[in-house]
């Protein structure tokens, strides 16, 4: 029922209806393609691999930034701390081995 504010609905032509149906088919086809792309195991695997590569790259950059400053110079104080920790661990292992060997003999 048309009110005074609304114009009466005009009848659509066959061509307009066919064009609307074709557009709806295209939208539906595109939506189905997107859904298939989202749930296909190969695409899921590709997205997971890409995400893992991005994560690994970010972690590598984070680790690198711990030892290299913004100008590309090596942070010697950080390397010295790590070198000291490695030397302390090796010394600890050598002392423990010497104690264990001494008790065995």
Secondary structure, 3 states (H helix, E strand, C coil): CCCCCCCCCCCCCHHHHHHHHHHHHHHHHHHHHHHHHHHCHHHHHHHHHHHHHHHHHHHHHHHHHHHECCCCCECHHHHHHHHHHHHHHHHHHHHHHHHHHHHHC
